[in-house]
Amino acid sequence: MRYHWRTLKDYYRILEVHQEASREVIDRAYRALARKYHPDSYPAERQQWANLMMQEINEAHDVLTDPGKRAAYARYRRTEFWRLFWREGLSGLSRHWAGKG
């Protein structure tokens, strides 16, 4: 699995769980968010947005519940964290992790 730091999503933030969360916690968070953002529970004009939210939630769940994908994601996050830190400093980190990078 290959990620790029500009497109690297924070799957933990998407599922609203801690990095050390167990599979059970991740599954519970996934189910709660799937109920909340399921496209059928929104009017027609908001269903496209809900579909996008569900795609992100499903992608995050897929990566975080597969031990191999989760390990690769964790390694890449650490690597990109330090690359960004050395390239742009603390202000770059704060911009990137705040979603503005």
N, CA, C and O atoms as a MOPAC input file, in Angstrom:
PM7 MOZYME 1SCF
protein

 N      0.83800 1    -1.16400 1     0.00000 1
 C      0.00000 1     0.00000 1     0.00000 1
 C      0.89200 1     1.24000 1     0.00000 1
 O      1.79900 1     1.35500 1     0.82400 1
 N      0.63600 1     2.15800 1    -0.91500 1
 C      1.46300 1     3.35300 1    -1.05700 1
 C      0.59800 1     4.57300 1    -0.76900 1
 O     -0.51400 1     4.70200 1    -1.28200 1
 N      1.12500 1     5.45800 1     0.05500 1
 C      0.42400 1     6.69500 1     0.38300 1
 C      1.30300 1     7.86900 1    -0.01700 1
 O      2.51700 1     7.71900 1    -0.15500 1
 N      0.71400 1     9.00600 1    -0.19800 1
 C      1.45300 1    10.24100 1    -0.40600 1
 C      1.02500 1    11.19900 1     0.68700 1
 O     -0.15200 1    11.24000 1     1.04500 1
 N      1.95800 1    11.97000 1     1.22500 1
 C      1.64700 1    12.79000 1     2.39700 1
 C      0.56700 1    13.81400 1     2.11300 1
 O     -0.17300 1    14.19200 1     3.02100 1
 N      0.45800 1    14.26900 1     0.88500 1
 C     -0.59600 1    15.23500 1     0.56300 1
 C     -1.97600 1    14.58900 1     0.57200 1
 O     -2.97600 1    15.26100 1     0.82400 1
 N     -2.03400 1    13.29500 1     0.30000 1
 C     -3.32300 1    12.62000 1     0.24200 1
 C     -3.54700 1    11.69300 1     1.43400 1
 O     -4.59700 1    11.05800 1     1.53500 1
 N     -2.58300 1    11.61100 1     2.32100 1
 C     -2.70500 1    10.72100 1     3.47200 1
 C     -3.82300 1    11.20800 1     4.38700 1
 O     -3.78200 1    12.32900 1     4.89400 1
 N     -4.79900 1    10.37000 1     4.58900 1
 C     -5.93300 1    10.71600 1     5.43900 1
 C     -5.66200 1    10.23000 1     6.85000 1
 O     -4.96000 1     9.24000 1     7.05600 1
 N     -6.21600 1    10.92600 1     7.80200 1
 C     -6.08500 1    10.50800 1     9.19200 1
 C     -7.26900 1     9.59700 1     9.50600 1
 O     -8.33900 1    10.05900 1     9.90200 1
 N     -7.05700 1     8.29500 1     9.32100 1
 C     -8.13600 1     7.32600 1     9.52000 1
 C     -8.60800 1     7.29600 1    10.96600 1
 O     -9.77900 1     7.01900 1    11.22500 1
 N     -7.73300 1     7.57000 1    11.89200 1
 C     -8.13400 1     7.59600 1    13.29500 1
 C     -9.08300 1     8.75900 1    13.54300 1
 O    -10.05600 1     8.62800 1    14.28500 1
 N     -8.80100 1     9.87700 1    12.93000 1
 C     -9.68700 1    11.03800 1    13.08100 1
 C    -11.02700 1    10.77700 1    12.40300 1
 O    -12.07600 1    11.14700 1    12.93100 1
 N    -10.99400 1    10.14300 1    11.24100 1
 C    -12.23300 1     9.85100 1    10.51800 1
 C    -13.15700 1     8.96800 1    11.36300 1
 O    -14.35900 1     9.21700 1    11.45100 1
 N    -12.57600 1     7.92900 1    11.98600 1
 C    -13.39300 1     7.02300 1    12.80700 1
 C    -13.54200 1     7.50300 1    14.25100 1
 O    -14.23300 1     6.87500 1    15.05300 1
 N    -12.89000 1     8.61600 1    14.57400 1
 C    -12.97800 1     9.20800 1    15.91200 1
 C    -12.52500 1     8.23500 1    16.98600 1
 O    -13.19300 1     8.06700 1    18.00700 1
 N    -11.36900 1     7.58400 1    16.74900 1
 C    -10.79500 1     6.64700 1    17.72000 1
 C     -9.33300 1     7.00800 1    17.96700 1
 O     -8.72000 1     7.73800 1    17.18800 1
 N     -8.79100 1     6.49200 1    19.05300 1
 C     -7.38800 1     6.69800 1    19.40000 1
 C     -6.51800 1     5.75200 1    18.58500 1
 O     -6.98500 1     4.70700 1    18.13300 1
 N     -5.26000 1     6.11600 1    18.39800 1
 C     -4.33400 1     5.29500 1    17.62200 1
 C     -4.13900 1     3.90200 1    18.21300 1
 O     -3.82700 1     2.95500 1    17.49100 1
 N     -4.31900 1     3.78100 1    19.49500 1
 C     -4.13600 1     2.49400 1    20.17200 1
 C     -5.43700 1     1.70400 1    20.29000 1
 O     -5.49000 1     0.69900 1    21.00000 1
 N     -6.47400 1     2.14400 1    19.60700 1
 C     -7.79000 1     1.51600 1    19.73400 1
 C     -7.75800 1     0.05900 1    19.27500 1
 O     -7.09000 1    -0.29300 1    18.30300 1
 N     -8.49500 1    -0.76900 1    19.99700 1
 C     -8.59100 1    -2.18200 1    19.63200 1
 C     -9.56500 1    -2.34700 1    18.46500 1
 O    -10.28300 1    -1.41600 1    18.10100 1
 N     -9.57400 1    -3.52500 1    17.89800 1
 C    -10.47900 1    -3.81500 1    16.78200 1
 C    -11.93700 1    -3.64900 1    17.21000 1
 O    -12.75900 1    -3.16900 1    16.42900 1
 N    -12.26100 1    -4.04200 1    18.43700 1
 C    -13.63800 1    -3.91000 1    18.91600 1
 C    -14.06200 1    -2.44100 1    18.97800 1
 O    -15.17900 1    -2.09800 1    18.59300 1
 N    -13.18200 1    -1.59100 1    19.45400 1
 C    -13.48200 1    -0.15500 1    19.53500 1
 C    -13.64700 1     0.41700 1    18.12900 1
 O    -14.55100 1     1.21400 1    17.88000 1
 N    -12.77800 1     0.01200 1    17.22100 1
 C    -12.86600 1     0.48900 1    15.83800 1
 C    -14.17100 1     0.02900 1    15.19800 1
 O    -14.83600 1     0.80500 1    14.51100 1
 N    -14.53700 1    -1.22600 1    15.42200 1
 C    -15.79600 1    -1.73600 1    14.86800 1
 C    -17.00700 1    -0.99300 1    15.43100 1
 O    -17.94100 1    -0.67500 1    14.69600 1
 N    -16.98700 1    -0.71800 1    16.74000 1
 C    -18.09600 1     0.02200 1    17.36000 1
 C    -18.20400 1     1.42300 1    16.76200 1
 O    -19.29900 1     1.88300 1    16.44000 1
 N    -17.06200 1     2.09800 1    16.61400 1
 C    -17.05800 1     3.44600 1    16.04000 1
 C    -17.54700 1     3.41600 1    14.59300 1
 O    -18.30500 1     4.28200 1    14.15600 1
 N    -17.09800 1     2.40600 1    13.86900 1
 C    -17.51600 1     2.26800 1    12.46900 1
 C    -19.02800 1     2.10100 1    12.36400 1
 O    -19.67200 1     2.76900 1    11.55500 1
 N    -19.59200 1     1.21900 1    13.17000 1
 C    -21.03800 1     0.99000 1    13.12000 1
 C    -21.82500 1     2.26000 1    13.47400 1
 O    -22.83600 1     2.57000 1    12.84500 1
 N    -21.35000 1     2.97700 1    14.47800 1
 C    -22.03900 1     4.20800 1    14.87900 1
 C    -21.99500 1     5.24800 1    13.75800 1
 O    -23.00200 1     5.88900 1    13.45900 1
 N    -20.82000 1     5.40900 1    13.13900 1
 C    -20.69800 1     6.38800 1    12.06100 1
 C    -21.43700 1     5.93100 1    10.80100 1
 O    -21.96800 1     6.75900 1    10.06100 1
 N    -21.47300 1     4.63200 1    10.55700 1
 C    -22.21700 1     4.11700 1     9.39900 1
 C    -23.70900 1     4.39600 1     9.55000 1
 O    -24.38600 1     4.73700 1     8.58000 1
 N    -24.21200 1     4.25100 1    10.76600 1
 C    -25.62500 1     4.59100 1    11.00800 1
 C    -25.85700 1     6.09200 1    10.83300 1
 O    -26.85700 1     6.51600 1    10.25400 1
 N    -24.92400 1     6.87600 1    11.33800 1
 C    -25.07200 1     8.33300 1    11.30100 1
 C    -25.01800 1     8.88100 1     9.87200 1
 O    -25.78500 1     9.77800 1     9.52400 1
 N    -24.11700 1     8.34600 1     9.04600 1
 C    -23.90200 1     8.90700 1     7.71000 1
 C    -24.44500 1     8.04700 1     6.57500 1
 O    -24.11300 1     8.29200 1     5.41500 1
 N    -25.26300 1     7.05400 1     6.87300 1
 C    -25.79800 1     6.20700 1     5.80300 1
 C    -26.63800 1     7.06600 1     4.85900 1
 O    -27.51200 1     7.80700 1     5.30800 1
 N    -26.37800 1     6.97100 1     3.55200 1
 C    -27.07300 1     7.83600 1     2.57900 1
 C    -28.59200 1     7.72300 1     2.61300 1
 O    -29.27800 1     8.69800 1     2.30800 1
 N    -29.13600 1     6.56600 1     2.97200 1
 C    -30.58900 1     6.41100 1     2.99400 1
 C    -31.26300 1     7.24300 1     4.07600 1
 O    -32.47600 1     7.44600 1     4.03900 1
 N    -30.48300 1     7.72300 1     5.03900 1
 C    -31.08100 1     8.52100 1     6.11000 1
 C    -31.03100 1    10.02400 1     5.81600 1
 O    -31.35000 1    10.83700 1     6.68300 1
 N    -30.63200 1    10.39000 1     4.60100 1
 C    -30.54500 1    11.79600 1     4.20700 1
 C    -31.45700 1    12.07400 1     3.02800 1
 O    -31.73500 1    11.17900 1     2.23000 1
 N    -31.92900 1    13.32200 1     2.91300 1
 C    -32.73500 1    13.68100 1     1.73700 1
 C    -31.88000 1    13.59900 1     0.46200 1
 O    -30.65200 1    13.55800 1     0.53300 1
 N    -32.52600 1    13.57700 1    -0.67200 1
 C    -31.85500 1    13.37000 1    -1.96000 1
 C    -30.70600 1    14.35200 1    -2.19300 1
 O    -29.66500 1    13.97100 1    -2.72800 1
 N    -30.88600 1    15.60000 1    -1.80000 1
 C    -29.84200 1    16.60800 1    -2.06500 1
 C    -28.59500 1    16.41600 1    -1.20000 1
 O    -27.54400 1    16.96900 1    -1.52500 1
 N    -28.67800 1    15.66700 1    -0.13500 1
 C    -27.51200 1    15.43100 1     0.73300 1
 C    -26.92900 1    14.02300 1     0.57300 1
 O    -25.93100 1    13.69700 1     1.21600 1
 N    -27.52800 1    13.19500 1    -0.26300 1
 C    -27.07100 1    11.81700 1    -0.40000 1
 C    -25.68700 1    11.70300 1    -1.02700 1
 O    -24.92800 1    10.80000 1    -0.67400 1
 N    -25.34600 1    12.59200 1    -1.94200 1
 C    -24.00800 1    12.54400 1    -2.53400 1
 C    -22.95000 1    12.80200 1    -1.46000 1
 O    -21.92900 1    12.11500 1    -1.41400 1
 N    -23.19000 1    13.78200 1    -0.60700 1
 C    -22.27200 1    14.07500 1     0.49900 1
 C    -22.18200 1    12.87700 1     1.44700 1
 O    -21.09300 1    12.51300 1     1.89100 1
 N    -23.32100 1    12.27100 1     1.75100 1
 C    -23.33200 1    11.11100 1     2.64400 1
 C    -22.58000 1     9.93500 1     2.01700 1
 O    -21.90800 1     9.18400 1     2.72400 1
 N    -22.68800 1     9.77000 1     0.70200 1
 C    -21.93200 1     8.71500 1     0.02100 1
 C    -20.43700 1     8.93700 1     0.18000 1
 O    -19.69200 1     7.98800 1     0.42500 1
 N    -19.99000 1    10.17800 1     0.04400 1
 C    -18.56700 1    10.49100 1     0.21600 1
 C    -18.11700 1    10.19900 1     1.64600 1
 O    -17.03000 1     9.66500 1     1.86800 1
 N    -18.95800 1    10.55300 1     2.60500 1
 C    -18.62300 1    10.27100 1     4.00700 1
 C    -18.52700 1     8.77000 1     4.23500 1
 O    -17.60700 1     8.30400 1     4.90700 1
 N    -19.45500 1     8.01700 1     3.68800 1
 C    -19.43500 1     6.56600 1     3.85200 1
 C    -18.21400 1     5.94100 1     3.19400 1
 O    -17.65500 1     4.97700 1     3.71600 1
 N    -17.79200 1     6.48300 1     2.04600 1
 C    -16.58800 1     5.97600 1     1.39000 1
 C    -15.36700 1     6.16400 1     2.28600 1
 O    -14.54600 1     5.25700 1     2.42300 1
 N    -15.25000 1     7.34600 1     2.89600 1
 C    -14.12200 1     7.59800 1     3.80200 1
 C    -14.18600 1     6.69500 1     5.02500 1
 O    -13.16900 1     6.15200 1     5.45600 1
 N    -15.37000 1     6.53600 1     5.58000 1
 C    -15.54000 1     5.69200 1     6.76200 1
 C    -15.19900 1     4.24000 1     6.42200 1
 O    -14.51200 1     3.56600 1     7.19000 1
 N    -15.67600 1     3.76100 1     5.27800 1
 C    -15.37600 1     2.38800 1     4.86300 1
 C    -13.88700 1     2.18100 1     4.62000 1
 O    -13.32600 1     1.15900 1     5.01400 1
 N    -13.24400 1     3.15700 1     3.96700 1
 C    -11.79800 1     3.06000 1     3.70700 1
 C    -11.02400 1     3.02100 1     5.01900 1
 O    -10.11600 1     2.20600 1     5.18300 1
 N    -11.37900 1     3.89500 1     5.94800 1
 C    -10.69700 1     3.92400 1     7.24600 1
 C    -10.88800 1     2.60100 1     7.97800 1
 O     -9.93500 1     2.06500 1     8.54100 1
 N    -12.09100 1     2.07800 1     7.97700 1
 C    -12.37200 1     0.81400 1     8.65000 1
 C    -11.58700 1    -0.31800 1     8.00400 1
 O    -11.03100 1    -1.16800 1     8.70100 1
 N    -11.53800 1    -0.33200 1     6.68000 1
 C    -10.80500 1    -1.37500 1     5.96200 1
 C     -9.32500 1    -1.37100 1     6.34500 1
 O     -8.75000 1    -2.43000 1     6.59500 1
 N     -8.71400 1    -0.21100 1     6.39200 1
 C     -7.28700 1    -0.12400 1     6.71400 1
 C     -7.02600 1    -0.44600 1     8.18400 1
 O     -6.09400 1    -1.18800 1     8.49600 1
 N     -7.82200 1     0.09100 1     9.07300 1
 C     -7.53900 1    -0.06400 1    10.50400 1
 C     -7.90800 1    -1.43400 1    11.06400 1
 O     -7.43300 1    -1.79800 1    12.14000 1
 N     -8.73700 1    -2.20000 1    10.37000 1
 C     -9.08700 1    -3.52300 1    10.87700 1
 C     -8.23800 1    -4.63500 1    10.26500 1
 O     -8.27300 1    -5.76900 1    10.74100 1
 N     -7.49200 1    -4.33000 1     9.23700 1
 C     -6.58300 1    -5.31400 1     8.63800 1
 C     -5.19900 1    -5.10000 1     9.24800 1
 O     -4.61000 1    -4.03800 1     9.04800 1
 N     -4.66400 1    -6.07100 1     9.98400 1
 C     -3.37700 1    -5.87200 1    10.67500 1
 C     -2.23100 1    -5.46400 1     9.74800 1
 O     -1.41200 1    -4.62300 1    10.12000 1
 N     -2.16200 1    -6.03700 1     8.56700 1
 C     -1.09500 1    -5.68300 1     7.62900 1
 C     -1.23000 1    -4.26400 1     7.11400 1
 O     -0.25200 1    -3.51700 1     7.07300 1
 N     -2.44200 1    -3.88900 1     6.72100 1
 C     -2.67800 1    -2.53000 1     6.22100 1
 C     -2.47700 1    -1.50000 1     7.33100 1
 O     -1.93900 1    -0.41900 1     7.08800 1
 N     -2.90600 1    -1.83300 1     8.54400 1
 C     -2.75700 1    -0.90600 1     9.65700 1
 C     -1.27600 1    -0.68000 1     9.98900 1
 O     -0.87200 1     0.44500 1    10.28100 1
 N     -0.47700 1    -1.73900 1     9.94400 1
 C      0.95900 1    -1.60900 1    10.20900 1
 C      1.62800 1    -0.76700 1     9.12600 1
 O      2.46200 1     0.08600 1     9.43000 1
 N      1.26700 1    -1.00100 1     7.86400 1
 C      1.83600 1    -0.20600 1     6.77000 1
 C      1.43100 1     1.25800 1     6.91000 1
 O      2.24700 1     2.15500 1     6.69800 1
 N      0.17900 1     1.49600 1     7.26600 1
 C     -0.31700 1     2.86300 1     7.46300 1
 C      0.42900 1     3.54100 1     8.60900 1
 O      0.79800 1     4.71000 1     8.49600 1
 N      0.65400 1     2.83100 1     9.70000 1
 C      1.36600 1     3.40000 1    10.85300 1
 C      2.81000 1     3.73600 1    10.48700 1
 O      3.31300 1     4.79900 1    10.85100 1
 N      3.47700 1     2.83200 1     9.76700 1
 C      4.85500 1     3.10400 1     9.34000 1
 C      4.91200 1     4.32500 1     8.45300 1
 O      5.77300 1     5.18600 1     8.63400 1
 N      4.01800 1     4.40900 1     7.51000 1
 C      4.02900 1     5.54300 1     6.58600 1
 C      3.69200 1     6.84700 1     7.30100 1
 O      4.27800 1     7.88600 1     7.00000 1
 N      2.76500 1     6.80200 1     8.23100 1
 C      2.43200 1     8.01800 1     9.00600 1
 C      3.64300 1     8.54000 1     9.75700 1
 O      3.92200 1     9.73900 1     9.76000 1
 N      4.37400 1     7.60400 1    10.40800 1
 C      5.57600 1     8.03100 1    11.13700 1
 C      6.60100 1     8.63300 1    10.19900 1
 O      7.17400 1     9.68100 1    10.49900 1
 N      6.84200 1     7.99000 1     9.07200 1
 C      7.81500 1     8.48100 1     8.09800 1
 C      7.42400 1     9.86100 1     7.59000 1
 O      8.25000 1    10.77300 1     7.55700 1
 N      6.17700 1    10.01200 1     7.19800 1
 C      5.72500 1    11.29500 1     6.66300 1
 C      5.70500 1    12.38300 1     7.72800 1
 O      5.94100 1    13.55200 1     7.42000 1
 N      5.43000 1    12.01800 1     8.96200 1
 C      5.47200 1    12.98300 1    10.05500 1
 C      6.86300 1    13.60900 1    10.12900 1
 O      6.99200 1    14.83200 1    10.17600 1
 N      7.90000 1    12.77700 1    10.13800 1
 C      9.26500 1    13.30300 1    10.25700 1
 C      9.71400 1    14.02500 1     9.00000 1
 O     10.41900 1    15.02900 1     9.08900 1
 N      9.32400 1    13.54000 1     7.83500 1
 C      9.66800 1    14.26400 1     6.59500 1
 C      9.07200 1    15.65200 1     6.61100 1
 O      9.74700 1    16.63300 1     6.30100 1
 N      7.81600 1    15.73200 1     6.97000 1
 C      7.14800 1    17.02600 1     7.01600 1
 C      7.76900 1    17.91300 1     8.08300 1
 O      7.94600 1    19.11000 1     7.85600 1
 N      8.09800 1    17.36100 1     9.22400 1
 C      8.72200 1    18.14200 1    10.29100 1
 C     10.05200 1    18.73300 1     9.83100 1
 O     10.29900 1    19.92200 1    10.03600 1
 N     10.91300 1    17.92300 1     9.21300 1
 C     12.22500 1    18.41300 1     8.77800 1
 C     12.11100 1    19.36500 1     7.60800 1
 O     12.95300 1    20.25000 1     7.45500 1
 N     11.10200 1    19.21000 1     6.78400 1
 C     10.95200 1    20.07600 1     5.62400 1
 C     10.29000 1    21.41200 1     5.99000 1
 O     10.71900 1    22.46200 1     5.51300 1
 N      9.26100 1    21.38000 1     6.82300 1
 C      8.46800 1    22.58600 1     7.06000 1
 C      8.40600 1    23.02200 1     8.51800 1
 O      7.86100 1    24.08700 1     8.81000 1
 N      8.93600 1    22.24700 1     9.42200 1
 C      8.93100 1    22.61600 1    10.83100 1
 C      7.57300 1    22.42400 1    11.48200 1
 O      6.67300 1    21.79900 1    10.92300 1
 N      7.45300 1    22.98000 1    12.67900 1
 C      6.21000 1    22.81200 1    13.44300 1
 C      5.01400 1    23.45700 1    12.77100 1
 O      3.90300 1    22.93400 1    12.84800 1
 N      5.22800 1    24.59900 1    12.10500 1
 C      4.09700 1    25.25200 1    11.45100 1
 C      3.56800 1    24.38800 1    10.30700 1
 O      2.36000 1    24.33000 1    10.08100 1
 N      4.46700 1    23.71600 1     9.58600 1
 C      4.02900 1    22.79700 1     8.53100 1
 C      3.24400 1    21.63200 1     9.07500 1
 O      2.24200 1    21.21200 1     8.49500 1
 N      3.71300 1    21.10500 1    10.20900 1
 C      2.99100 1    19.99700 1    10.84400 1
 C      1.60000 1    20.41600 1    11.26100 1
 O      0.62400 1    19.70700 1    11.01500 1
 N      1.51500 1    21.58000 1    11.89700 1
 C      0.20100 1    22.02100 1    12.37100 1
 C     -0.73900 1    22.28900 1    11.21000 1
 O     -1.92800 1    21.97900 1    11.29500 1
 N     -0.22000 1    22.86800 1    10.10800 1
 C     -1.06900 1    23.09100 1     8.93300 1
 C     -1.54900 1    21.76400 1     8.34800 1
 O     -2.72500 1    21.61000 1     8.01800 1
 N     -0.62500 1    20.80600 1     8.22200 1
 C     -0.98100 1    19.53100 1     7.59700 1
 C     -1.97700 1    18.75500 1     8.46100 1
 O     -2.99900 1    18.29600 1     7.95000 1
 N     -1.70400 1    18.60100 1     9.73900 1
 C     -2.56700 1    17.78400 1    10.58500 1
 C     -3.86800 1    18.48600 1    10.91500 1
 O     -4.81800 1    17.85300 1    11.37600 1
 N     -3.92000 1    19.80700 1    10.67900 1
 C     -5.18800 1    20.50600 1    10.86200 1
 C     -6.03100 1    20.43100 1     9.58500 1
 O     -7.15900 1    20.92400 1     9.55000 1
 N     -5.47500 1    19.81000 1     8.53700 1
 C     -6.22200 1    19.64200 1     7.30300 1
 C     -6.04100 1    20.76900 1     6.32400 1
 O     -6.79800 1    20.85300 1     5.35600 1
 N     -5.06800 1    21.64700 1     6.52700 1
 C     -4.87400 1    22.78900 1     5.64000 1
 C     -3.63500 1    22.65700 1     4.77500 1
 O     -3.28100 1    23.58400 1     4.04600 1
 N     -2.95900 1    21.48000 1     4.85400 1
 C     -1.68600 1    21.33000 1     4.17000 1
 C     -1.75700 1    20.81600 1     2.78200 1
 O     -0.72600 1    20.65800 1     2.12800 1

